[in-house]
Amino acid sequence: KKHPMSFKTYIKNIEDKTGKTAKDFQTLAEQKGFTNNGELAVKATEITNWLKEDFELGHGHAMAMHAYIKGKRE
């Protein structure tokens, strides 16, 4: 039985694929106006669409990074 990927594994895979750290994505989201002082300023779909289009992330990975940007760490 295949175990679901852990949150940390998703984040690490994204970092390996894009060469950007989760913190980099958090900074980019802030620069783009998706967050305001770390608080989400847009709907989840705006962030996941950006991650899919600009970084070719799959849906699961985009959702994981969205959660990170939102403040999830475990």
N, C-alpha and C positions, 0 to 999 in steps of 0.2 A: 504494500500500500504506500502510495506516494504521500509524503508529508507536505502540507502546505508550507510555502516559504515563509520564514520569519520576517518580520518587519526589517530587522537589521540586515538580513540577506538581500532583501529588495533594494535597500539603500546602497549597500555595497555594490550590487550589480549595476545600479544606475551610475555610481561613481566610476566603476571600471569602464562602462560603455561610453560615457560622455567625457571622462577626464575632469569632470567638475565635482566638487564636494557638495554634500547636502547644504552646507553653509553657503556655498557659492549660489546655489539655487535660491536660498532664502534671500540673499542679497539681490539677486536678479529680480525676484518677485517684488521686492520692495521698490527697486528702481523703476519697474514697469507700472507701479501703482496698484499692483494686485494686493499688497498689504500696506498698511499704514501704521507705522510703529509696531510692526509685528502682528497686528490684528488684520484678519482677512477683510478686504474691501470689495471683493467680487465673489461671484458664485464659483463653486468648485469647477464647473465645466469650463470656465474661462482659463483657469490654471491648467486643467488637464489637457485642454485643446492646445494650449501653448506648448506644453511639454511634449505632446505627441507630434505636433507640427515641426517645432524647432529642434527637438532632440531625438525624434523617432522613437519615443518610449511607447511601450504597449500600455494598454488600459490599466492593468494591475500595477505596473511600475509608476505610471502617472498618478494613480490614486495614492500610492504609498508616499510619493514625494509631496503630493498635496497635503497629506496628513502630517508630514514632517514640517512643511512650511507653516501649517496650522499650530504646530507645537508638540506633536506626538514624538516621543523619543524611545519608547519600548516596543 
